[in-house]
Amino acid sequence: MCEILAPAGDKNSALAAINSGADAIYLGLKQFSARSSADNFGLEELKEIINYAALFGVRVHVAMNTLVKQSEAEDFINCAKAVWRAGADAIIMQDIFLGRALKKACPEIVLHLSTQAGVCNEYGAAFAKECGFSRVILARETQFKDIEKIAKIIETEVFVQGALCTCFSGQCYLSSFAGGNSGNRGRCKQPCRKLYSIDRKGFEDKAYRISLSDLCVGENILKLKDAGVYSFKIEGRMRRPEYVSAAVTYYRDIIDGDSGATSGDLSALKRTYNRGNYTRGLAFGQDKSFLSAAVQGHIGEYVGTVKVAGGRFFCESAQKFNKGDGFKILRSGTELCGGVFDGDGKGGFFISSSKRLKNGDKVFVTTDTVLNSRLSAKKRVIKPVVCAWFEEGQPPRASIGGVEYAGEEKLPAADNRPLSEEDIISCFKKVGNLPFEVQFGEISVSGRPYLGMAALNAFRRAAYDKYVNSLTEKVRDDCAAEVQIPAAFCSADKKTAVISTDLSGVRADIGILKPQSYGEDFSALFNGFAGEKFLYLPPYLSGDEVEKIKSVAVFFDGVYCDGFYGVMLARELKKPLFAGSGFNTGNTFAAEYLKNNAKYFCASKELTLSESSPLCADNAFALCAGGIKVMDLIYCPFGRTCSSCDKRGIYTLTDDAGREFPLRRYETSLCRFELYNCANLLTPCGNFGALADFTVMRNPAELSLLLGDEAALKAKLNKVTRGHGQSPVL
């Protein structure tokens, strides 16, 4: 068994997914959705879609996958309960600790852990299961070998199609710190799709340096199926219904073995949305198509080449197009402009364009009106068998798809014309808006029964209603159990902690070593450091990388981890855990768990000091100084051009406004990259312990001596920001 899971950003997309053969759909509410720019659904609209989907046995998963602040916790809980009562088949959550509490109070609720939680190895999957989640939606970066292992632990959902985030799931803060809108709260401004340069030879020109191609695993979905993956997810709650229909059809045909249809399906998919001509994704290794540096948006499908003739732009092509069709023009592989159909010609068609085209420019179709009409016309129907018995002196009876319905009154004898079989068949062919294609079984008329047309129509409607209710009714309790919101903490922690690639000479209570290479000798990096030594673990580690790091961890007093997998790994290593800022701790559900199950934890760096104050436990820290890590890149932004790589530790990513973002390279088994904010952080930490990140600083030992002296530290850090310490993030 497996499922094709399709996106539904609005009602039309939901219907397109259902009509094209999806087994399940996922959608968001007006609140708490990580795609706040989608139309999303109110509660009544949600009920309508749930009931329609249930007619076909299609499941509905509701995404409530934003981070939840303390002030929002009660509303979130009430909303989740209402969604469950409305008939949702699962609720998708990012907030693992709030989900844990919700599941404990209301065990009947089915929870799926969002990809934003960053599950990428066995340890993360085991923790999700321990917290009561029945399914994990894996991080898009998860390796195939790890997918196989995780599928044996817990039901697994994997992305197979759609947009890829450049940053590791749930760890992107670039939109937040560069623009005040948090991706973790559904308001990402997609700064990764902008133009940048990098100070490495061959990458100095402005291009879409960190924009990724769209994912399309294609036939590899069968490998994922054999690996035990249950759900295959199509991304695209911001995309049009035609795209949803094309994507569902493509994967439906592959799963069902219709190899003859898939080449046409892929063409349709490319024409409805295609960024970068597709990549198969990191599960199968970074391929040459992974980055889309030349084209940011929809590229469509190649259809021909421009030839300038008589002052007009002609596309030489064997394909036919129509008025309303749209195109994208590429020159030397780079996006030039758009164009529209401007008439047929021999051996091709004419294009109208705002820019002057040249011979040899490549033409890609991005809007195919005939295709879009065909995709929009798809309908899924139910074929219930209708049987009916109308006997004089007895109440009328009908069976719709095996569901029986009987009238209340006995049928009298007709004075003139009795009811006929043709009358009954004609009546039951009227299905209104119901997606029925009625088949007829036994239609029996005995004696001379009479029933007026109005009464017969009412009988038909009641019979159909009962049948529909049998398909849509879901028995749900009222989820009355109260979810206790843990009380605010009022303790203080005056310890200091420093993250650095070298702890030599650093003064702090806790030193968190962030190695340049996890295979190096660490002994020289501790010279003169007298505090507790924690090993930094990034939010993403493959299973193989975890095994290598286990042997290194024995030399440390504990592990600092930016991913939830750290809870289970620290437990296995029997080492104290410092739950890092990557845990996105934003409410007392998380703080209570981490106060009792971690030696230290850090509040979310997207909270104001006021918002974080309820989390002030005696082992709680807040990031207050140094660099602000805004992205983790689990791929090479240089396209794995290893033979020509200078393998520097730090590069600079520069945007159109001239802002410079440090780009750090480090090594696990492969190169990984971290992007830091263009300005350093310097903000009060209140009653929290002070956590400073000096990873990309040249003088961590000197800076550590200045913690607590804001003026001196500001002079050394140069460009500084208060971050979100006082300015709330949207």
C-alpha positions in Angstrom: 0.0 0.0 0.0 1.1 3.6 -0.7 -0.5 6.9 -1.3 -0.1 9.8 -3.6 -0.5 13.0 -1.5 -1.4 16.2 -3.4 -1.4 19.9 -2.4 -4.6 21.9 -2.2 -3.9 25.6 -1.8 -7.6 26.4 -2.5 -10.8 24.6 -3.3 -10.1 24.3 -7.1 -6.8 22.7 -6.5 -8.4 20.3 -4.0 -10.9 19.3 -6.6 -8.2 18.9 -9.2 -6.2 16.6 -7.0 -9.2 14.5 -6.2 -10.4 14.3 -9.8 -7.0 13.3 -11.0 -6.7 10.3 -8.7 -4.9 11.5 -5.5 -5.3 9.1 -2.6 -5.0 12.0 -0.1 -4.7 15.8 -0.1 -3.1 18.3 2.3 -4.2 21.8 2.9 -3.8 24.7 5.3 -6.1 26.7 7.5 -6.3 30.5 7.6 -4.3 30.2 10.8 -1.0 28.3 11.6 -0.2 27.3 8.0 3.4 27.4 6.7 2.0 28.6 3.4 0.1 31.7 4.6 0.1 33.2 1.1 -2.1 30.3 -0.2 -5.8 30.9 -0.1 -6.2 28.2 2.6 -9.4 27.2 4.2 -11.9 28.3 6.9 -13.5 25.7 9.1 -16.7 25.5 7.0 -14.8 25.3 3.8 -12.6 22.6 5.3 -15.7 20.5 6.3 -17.0 20.8 2.7 -13.8 19.5 1.2 -13.4 16.7 3.8 -16.9 15.5 2.9 -16.3 15.7 -0.8 -13.0 13.9 -0.5 -14.6 11.2 1.6 -16.9 10.2 -1.2 -13.9 8.8 -3.0 -12.1 7.5 0.0 -9.6 10.4 -0.3 -8.0 11.4 3.0 -7.5 15.0 4.1 -4.4 16.1 6.1 -4.5 19.6 7.6 -1.2 21.5 7.9 -0.9 23.4 11.1 2.8 23.5 10.8 4.1 26.8 12.0 6.0 27.5 15.1 3.7 28.4 18.0 4.5 31.2 20.4 3.4 31.0 24.0 0.6 33.6 23.4 -0.8 31.5 20.6 -0.8 28.1 22.3 -4.4 28.1 23.5 -5.8 29.2 20.1 -3.7 26.5 18.4 -5.0 23.7 20.7 -8.6 24.8 20.2 -8.1 25.0 16.4 -6.5 21.6 16.2 -9.4 20.1 18.1 -11.9 21.8 15.9 -10.1 20.5 12.8 -10.1 16.9 14.1 -13.8 17.1 15.0 -14.5 18.4 11.4 -13.2 15.1 10.1 -9.5 15.6 9.2 -7.6 12.4 8.8 -4.4 13.8 10.2 -2.9 17.1 11.5 0.6 18.1 10.3 2.6 19.8 13.0 6.2 21.2 13.2 6.0 21.9 17.0 7.0 18.5 18.3 6.6 19.2 22.0 3.2 20.8 21.6 2.2 17.8 19.5 3.4 15.5 22.2 1.1 17.2 24.8 -1.8 17.3 22.4 -1.5 13.5 21.7 -1.2 12.7 25.4 -4.5 14.6 26.2 -6.3 13.5 23.0 -4.8 10.1 22.0 -7.4 9.7 19.2 -5.9 12.6 17.2 -3.6 11.5 14.4 -0.4 13.6 14.1 2.1 13.8 11.3 5.4 15.5 12.0 6.1 18.2 9.4 9.2 18.2 7.2 10.0 21.5 9.1 11.0 19.3 12.1 13.9 18.1 10.1 13.7 14.4 10.6 16.6 13.0 8.5 17.9 9.9 10.4 16.8 7.0 12.6 17.2 9.0 15.8 14.9 11.8 14.7 12.3 9.2 13.6 12.5 7.3 16.9 11.9 10.6 18.8 8.9 11.5 16.7 7.4 8.1 17.4 8.1 8.5 21.1 6.3 11.9 21.1 3.2 10.2 19.7 3.4 11.0 16.0 2.2 8.3 13.6 4.1 9.5 10.6 7.2 11.6 9.7 7.4 13.8 6.7 11.1 13.5 6.0 13.4 16.4 5.3 14.0 16.7 1.6 17.7 16.1 2.1 17.4 12.7 3.7 19.6 10.1 2.0 18.0 7.0 0.4 19.9 4.7 2.8 18.3 6.5 5.7 14.9 6.5 4.2 15.0 2.7 4.1 15.9 2.6 7.8 13.3 5.1 8.9 10.5 3.4 7.0 11.1 0.4 9.3 10.6 2.6 12.4 7.5 4.7 11.5 5.2 5.4 8.6 7.1 7.7 6.2 6.2 10.4 3.8 8.6 11.6 1.2 8.5 14.6 -1.2 8.7 13.5 -4.9 7.7 16.6 -6.8 7.8 20.4 -6.4 9.9 23.3 -5.1 13.0 22.7 -3.0 14.0 24.9 -0.1 17.7 25.8 -0.4 18.0 25.6 3.4 17.6 22.5 5.5 14.0 22.0 6.6 13.0 24.2 9.5 16.3 26.0 9.9 15.9 28.9 7.5 16.0 32.4 9.1 17.2 34.4 6.1 13.7 35.8 5.4 13.3 36.5 9.1 16.5 38.4 9.7 16.8 40.0 6.2 13.2 41.0 5.9 11.2 40.5 9.1 9.0 37.7 7.8 9.6 34.2 9.2 9.5 31.1 7.0 8.9 29.1 10.2 5.7 31.0 10.5 4.6 30.7 6.9 5.6 34.1 5.7 8.8 33.4 3.7 9.7 36.1 1.2 11.9 33.6 -0.7 15.2 35.6 -0.5 16.9 32.4 -1.8 15.3 33.1 -5.2 17.2 36.4 -5.6 20.4 37.2 -7.4 23.7 36.8 -5.6 27.4 36.6 -6.3 30.0 34.5 -4.4 33.7 35.5 -4.1 35.0 32.4 -5.8 36.4 32.2 -9.3 33.7 31.5 -11.8 30.9 32.6 -9.4 31.6 36.3 -9.1 28.7 37.3 -11.5 25.2 37.8 -10.2 23.1 34.7 -10.7 20.5 32.7 -8.8 23.3 31.2 -6.8 21.2 29.5 -4.1 18.0 28.9 -6.1 17.3 25.2 -6.6 15.6 23.4 -9.5 12.2 21.8 -8.8 12.2 18.2 -7.6 11.0 15.4 -9.9 12.0 11.9 -8.8 10.0 10.4 -11.7 10.5 6.6 -12.0 12.6 6.7 -8.8 9.3 6.7 -7.0 9.3 3.0 -7.5 12.6 2.7 -5.6 11.1 4.7 -2.8 8.1 2.4 -2.8 10.3 -0.6 -2.6 12.2 1.0 0.3 9.0 1.0 2.3 7.8 4.7 1.9 4.1 4.9 2.4 3.2 8.4 1.2 4.6 10.3 -1.9 4.1 14.0 -1.5 3.7 16.6 -4.2 4.7 20.1 -3.1 2.7 23.0 -4.4 0.0 24.7 -2.3 0.9 27.9 -4.1 0.5 26.3 -7.6 -2.4 26.3 -10.0 -4.9 23.4 -10.2 -3.6 22.4 -13.7 -0.2 21.7 -12.1 -1.7 19.7 -9.3 -3.7 17.6 -11.9 -0.6 17.1 -14.1 1.6 16.0 -11.1 -1.0 13.6 -9.7 -1.6 12.1 -13.1 2.1 11.6 -13.8 2.8 9.7 -10.5 -0.5 7.9 -10.6 0.5 6.4 -14.0 4.0 5.5 -12.8 2.6 3.8 -9.6 -0.1 2.0 -11.6 2.4 0.8 -14.2 1.0 2.7 -17.1 4.4 3.3 -18.8 2.8 4.2 -22.1 1.2 7.3 -20.6 4.1 8.7 -18.6 6.1 10.4 -21.4 3.0 12.5 -22.2 2.4 13.0 -18.5 5.9 14.4 -18.0 5.4 16.9 -20.9 2.2 18.1 -19.3 3.9 18.5 -16.0 6.7 20.5 -17.5 4.2 22.8 -19.2 2.3 23.5 -16.0 5.3 24.3 -13.8 9.0 23.4 -14.2 11.8 25.3 -12.5 15.3 24.4 -13.8 14.3 21.3 -15.8 14.1 19.3 -12.6 16.5 17.5 -10.3 15.9 14.0 -8.8 16.8 15.4 -5.4 19.4 14.7 -2.7 18.0 11.3 -1.7 19.8 10.1 -4.8 22.8 12.4 -4.6 23.4 16.0 -5.9 23.0 15.9 -9.7 24.0 18.5 -12.3 20.5 19.9 -12.5 20.2 20.5 -8.7 21.0 24.3 -8.9 19.0 26.6 -11.2 21.4 29.6 -11.3 20.3 30.8 -14.7 16.5 30.5 -14.4 14.5 31.3 -11.3 10.9 30.7 -12.2 8.8 28.5 -14.5 10.8 27.4 -17.5 8.2 25.2 -19.2 9.1 22.7 -21.9 11.4 23.3 -24.9 9.4 23.5 -28.2 11.7 25.2 -30.7 14.2 27.8 -31.8 13.7 31.4 -32.9 14.3 32.5 -36.5 13.9 36.2 -37.3 12.0 36.5 -40.6 10.6 39.8 -42.2 10.9 41.7 -38.9 8.8 39.1 -37.1 9.9 36.4 -34.6 9.2 32.9 -35.8 9.7 29.7 -33.8 10.6 26.7 -35.8 8.7 23.9 -34.2 6.7 20.7 -35.1 4.2 21.5 -32.4 0.9 23.5 -32.8 -0.1 26.3 -30.4 -3.1 28.6 -30.0 -4.1 32.1 -29.0 -3.5 32.6 -25.3 -0.5 30.3 -25.2 2.6 31.7 -23.4 6.3 31.2 -23.8 9.7 31.9 -22.1 12.7 32.7 -24.2 16.2 31.7 -23.2 19.4 33.0 -24.7 22.7 31.1 -24.0 20.8 29.3 -21.2 19.7 32.4 -19.4 16.2 33.7 -19.1 15.6 36.6 -21.5 11.9 37.4 -21.5 8.4 36.1 -22.1 6.3 35.9 -25.3 2.9 35.0 -26.5 1.5 33.2 -29.5 1.1 35.5 -32.5 -0.2 33.2 -35.3 0.5 30.0 -37.2 3.2 29.7 -39.8 4.6 27.0 -42.0 6.8 24.7 -39.9 6.1 26.6 -36.7 4.5 29.7 -35.3 5.0 33.4 -34.6 5.8 35.0 -31.2 5.1 38.4 -30.0 7.7 39.6 -27.5 8.5 42.8 -25.6 12.2 42.3 -26.3 14.0 41.9 -29.6 14.8 38.2 -30.2 17.7 36.7 -32.1 18.2 33.7 -34.3 18.9 30.7 -32.1 17.1 31.8 -29.0 15.4 28.9 -27.3 11.6 28.9 -26.9 9.8 27.1 -24.0 6.1 26.8 -23.6 4.9 27.9 -20.2 1.1 28.2 -20.8 -0.6 25.6 -23.0 -4.3 26.6 -23.0 -5.5 23.3 -24.7 -3.6 21.3 -22.1 -4.9 23.4 -19.2 -8.5 22.9 -20.5 -8.0 19.1 -20.7 -6.5 18.9 -17.2 -9.3 21.1 -15.8 -12.0 18.9 -17.4 -11.0 15.8 -15.5 -13.8 14.4 -13.4 -13.8 11.6 -10.9 -17.1 9.8 -10.4 -18.7 7.2 -8.2 -20.7 4.5 -10.0 -23.3 3.4 -7.4 -25.7 0.6 -8.4 -29.3 1.7 -7.8 -31.9 -0.8 -7.0 -35.5 0.1 -6.1 -38.7 -1.7 -5.1 -42.1 0.0 -5.4 -45.0 -2.2 -4.3 -48.6 -1.2 -3.9 -49.5 -1.3 -0.2 -45.8 -1.2 1.0 -43.4 1.6 1.7 -41.0 2.3 -1.2 -37.5 1.0 -0.8 -34.2 1.7 -2.5 -30.6 0.5 -2.3 -27.8 2.9 -3.3 -24.5 1.2 -3.5 -25.7 -1.4 -1.0 -27.1 1.3 1.4 -30.8 0.8 1.9 -33.4 3.4 2.4 -37.2 3.0 3.0 -40.0 5.6 2.8 -42.3 6.1 5.8 -45.7 5.9 4.0 -47.2 2.9 2.2 -47.8 3.4 -1.5 -51.5 3.7 -2.4 -53.0 2.3 -5.6 -53.1 4.7 -8.5 -56.4 6.1 -9.6 -55.1 6.7 -13.2 -51.5 6.2 -14.2 -49.4 4.0 -11.9 -45.7 4.5 -11.3 -43.5 2.8 -13.9 -39.9 1.5 -14.0 -39.1 4.2 -16.5 -40.3 6.9 -14.1 -38.0 5.5 -11.3 -35.0 5.2 -13.6 -35.5 8.7 -15.0 -35.8 10.1 -11.5 -32.7 8.5 -10.1 -30.6 9.7 -13.1 -31.0 13.2 -11.6 -27.9 13.5 -9.4 -27.6 17.3 -9.2 -24.1 18.2 -8.1 -23.3 14.7 -6.8 -20.3 13.1 -8.7 -22.4 10.0 -9.6 -22.6 8.0 -12.7 -25.5 5.8 -11.8 -25.7 2.2 -12.7 -29.1 0.3 -12.4 -29.7 -3.1 -10.9 -33.2 -4.4 -10.1 -36.0 -1.9 -10.5 -39.2 -3.6 -9.5 -42.8 -2.2 -9.7 -45.5 -4.5 -8.2 -49.3 -3.8 -8.5 -50.4 -0.3 -9.3 -48.4 1.9 -6.9 -48.8 5.7 -7.0 -46.3 8.3 -6.0 -46.3 11.9 -7.3 -43.2 13.3 -9.0 -42.5 15.7 -6.1 -42.7 12.9 -3.6 -40.5 10.6 -5.8 -37.9 13.3 -6.1 -37.9 13.8 -2.3 -37.5 10.0 -1.9 -34.6 10.0 -4.3 -32.9 12.9 -2.5 -33.3 11.2 0.9 -31.9 7.9 -0.5 -28.9 9.6 -2.0 -28.3 11.6 1.2 -28.2 8.4 3.3 -25.7 6.9 0.8 -23.5 10.0 0.9 -23.6 10.1 4.7 -22.5 6.5 4.8 -19.4 7.5 2.9 -18.6 10.8 4.6 -19.6 10.1 8.2 -16.7 9.9 10.6 -17.3 9.0 14.3 -15.3 11.5 16.3 -15.5 12.3 20.0 -15.5 15.9 21.1 -11.8 16.0 22.2 -13.0 17.4 25.5 -9.8 16.6 27.4 -7.9 19.7 28.4 -4.4 20.2 27.2 -2.6 21.9 30.1 -0.3 24.7 29.1 2.8 24.5 31.3 3.2 27.5 33.5 5.8 30.1 32.8 9.3 29.7 34.3 10.8 32.5 36.4 14.3 31.3 37.0 17.5 33.0 36.0 20.7 31.6 34.4 23.8 33.7 34.4 26.1 31.3 32.7 27.9 32.0 29.4 28.3 29.7 26.4 30.4 30.3 23.3 30.2 28.5 19.9 33.5 28.5 18.1 35.7 26.6 15.7 38.5 27.0 18.2 38.1 27.2 22.0 41.7 28.0 22.7 41.8 30.8 25.1 38.0 31.3 25.2 36.6 32.3 28.5 33.1 30.8 29.1 31.2 28.4 31.4 30.4 26.3 28.3 32.4 25.9 25.1 30.7 24.5 22.1 33.3 23.3 19.5 32.1 23.6 15.9 34.9 21.8 14.0 35.9 22.8 10.5 36.2 19.0 9.8 34.7 16.3 12.0 37.7 14.1 11.1 40.4 16.4 12.5 42.4 16.1 15.7 40.6 18.3 18.3 43.2 18.3 21.0 44.8 21.6 20.0 41.4 23.4 19.9 40.9 23.2 23.7 44.2 24.8 24.8 43.5 27.0 27.8 39.7 26.3 27.9 38.5 25.4 31.4 34.7 25.1 31.1 32.4 22.3 30.0 33.2 21.1 26.5 30.3 20.3 24.2 30.5 19.0 20.6 28.4 20.9 18.1 26.1 18.7 16.0 24.5 20.3 12.9 20.7 20.0 12.3 21.4 17.5 9.5 23.5 14.3 9.9 23.0 11.2 7.8 23.1 7.9 9.6 26.6 7.2 8.3 27.8 10.6 9.6 26.2 9.9 13.0 28.2 6.7 13.3 31.5 8.6 12.6 30.7 11.3 15.1 29.9 8.8 17.9 33.6 8.0 18.2 34.4 11.8 18.4 31.8 12.6 21.0 33.6 10.5 23.7 36.1 13.4 24.1 33.4 15.9 25.1 31.3 16.5 28.2 28.2 16.7 26.2 26.7 17.4 22.8 25.1 20.6 21.5 22.6 19.8 18.7 20.5 21.9 16.4 18.1 19.0 15.5 15.6 16.9 17.4 17.5 13.8 16.7 20.0 15.0 19.3 17.6 13.9 22.1 17.8 10.3 21.2 21.5 10.4 20.2 22.5 12.0 23.5 20.5 9.4 25.3 22.3 6.6 23.5 25.7 8.3 24.1 24.8 8.8 27.7 26.0 12.4 27.3 24.2 15.6 28.5 22.3 17.5 25.7 22.4 21.2 25.0 19.3 21.7 22.8 20.4 24.4 20.5 18.6 27.3 18.8 17.7 25.0 16.0 15.1 23.4 18.3 13.1 26.6 17.8 11.9 26.5 21.4 9.1 29.0 21.5 6.6 28.0 24.2 6.5 26.3 27.6 5.6 22.9 26.1 9.1 22.8 24.7 10.7 24.5 27.7 9.2 22.1 30.2 10.4 19.1 28.3 13.9 20.5 27.8 14.2 21.7 31.4 13.7 18.1 32.5 15.4 16.2 29.6 18.3 18.4 28.5 21.2 19.9 30.6 20.8 23.2 28.7 18.5 24.6 26.0 18.3 27.7 23.9 15.2 29.8 23.2 14.2 30.4 19.6 16.2 33.3 18.0 13.0 34.6 16.5 11.4 35.5 19.8 11.5 39.0 21.4 12.9 39.1 24.9 9.3 39.6 26.1 8.0 36.6 24.1 10.8 34.4 25.5 10.4 35.4 29.1 8.1 32.5 30.0 10.9 30.1 29.0 13.4 31.5 31.6 14.3 28.2 33.2 17.5 27.9 35.2 19.1 26.0 32.3 17.9 28.2 29.5 20.0 30.3 27.2 19.3 33.0 24.6 21.5 33.8 21.6 22.7 37.4 22.3 26.0 38.0 20.5 28.1 37.1 17.4 27.0 35.7 14.1 23.4 34.7 13.3 23.3 31.5 11.3 20.4 31.9 8.9 20.8 28.8 6.7 22.2 25.3 6.6 22.9 24.1 3.1 23.2 20.3 2.7 24.5 20.6 -0.8 27.4 22.3 -2.6 26.5 25.8 -4.0 29.4 25.4 -6.4 27.8 22.4 -8.1 30.4 20.0 -6.7 33.1 21.3 -8.9 35.6 19.7 -6.4 38.6 19.5 -8.7 38.8 23.3 -9.1 37.6 24.2 -5.5 39.9 26.3 -3.4 38.3 24.8 -0.3 38.3 27.9 1.8 36.7 28.0 5.2 34.6 31.1 4.5 33.3 32.7 1.4 31.1 35.8 0.9 27.6 35.7 -0.6 26.6 39.2 -1.8 23.1 40.3 -2.7 21.9 43.0 -5.1 21.9 45.6 -2.3 25.6 44.9 -1.6 24.9 43.1 1.7 27.6 40.5 2.5 26.7 37.2 4.1 29.5 34.9 5.3 29.2 31.5 3.8 31.1 28.9 5.9 32.2 25.6 4.5 32.9 22.6 6.8 33.3 18.9 6.3 31.5 15.9 7.7 31.8 13.1 5.1 31.0 15.7 2.4 31.2 19.5 2.4 28.4 21.3 4.0 27.7 25.0 4.2 26.3 27.5 6.7 25.1 31.0 5.7 25.4 33.8 8.3 23.5 37.1 8.5 25.1 40.2 7.0 25.1 41.9 10.4 26.2 40.4 13.8 23.9 40.1 16.7 24.2 42.1 19.9 21.1 42.1 22.1 20.3 41.8 25.8 19.5 38.3 27.1 17.6 39.3 30.2 17.5 36.4 32.7 18.7 33.9 30.2 22.2 32.5 30.0 24.3 34.3 27.4 25.0 32.3 24.2 27.4 33.8 21.7 28.1 32.4 18.3 31.7 33.3 17.2 31.9 30.6 14.5 32.8 33.1 11.7 34.8 35.4 13.9 38.6 35.7 13.7 39.2 36.4 17.4 36.8 34.3 19.5 39.0 34.3 22.6 39.2 38.1 22.6 35.5 38.5 22.0 34.6 36.0 24.8 36.4 38.3 27.3 34.0 41.1 26.4 30.7 39.2 27.0 28.6 41.5 29.2 30.4 44.7 28.1 28.0 45.8 25.3 30.0 48.9 24.2 33.3 47.1 23.9 31.7 44.1 22.1 29.8 46.4 19.7 33.1 48.1 18.7 34.6 44.7 17.9 31.6 43.2 16.1 31.3 46.2 13.8 27.9 45.9 11.9 25.4 44.8 14.5 21.7 44.3 14.8 19.4 43.7 17.8 17.8 40.9 15.7 14.3 40.0 17.0 15.1 40.8 20.6 12.8 43.8 20.5 11.2 43.6 17.1 8.7 40.7 16.8 8.8 38.6 13.7 5.7 38.1 11.6 
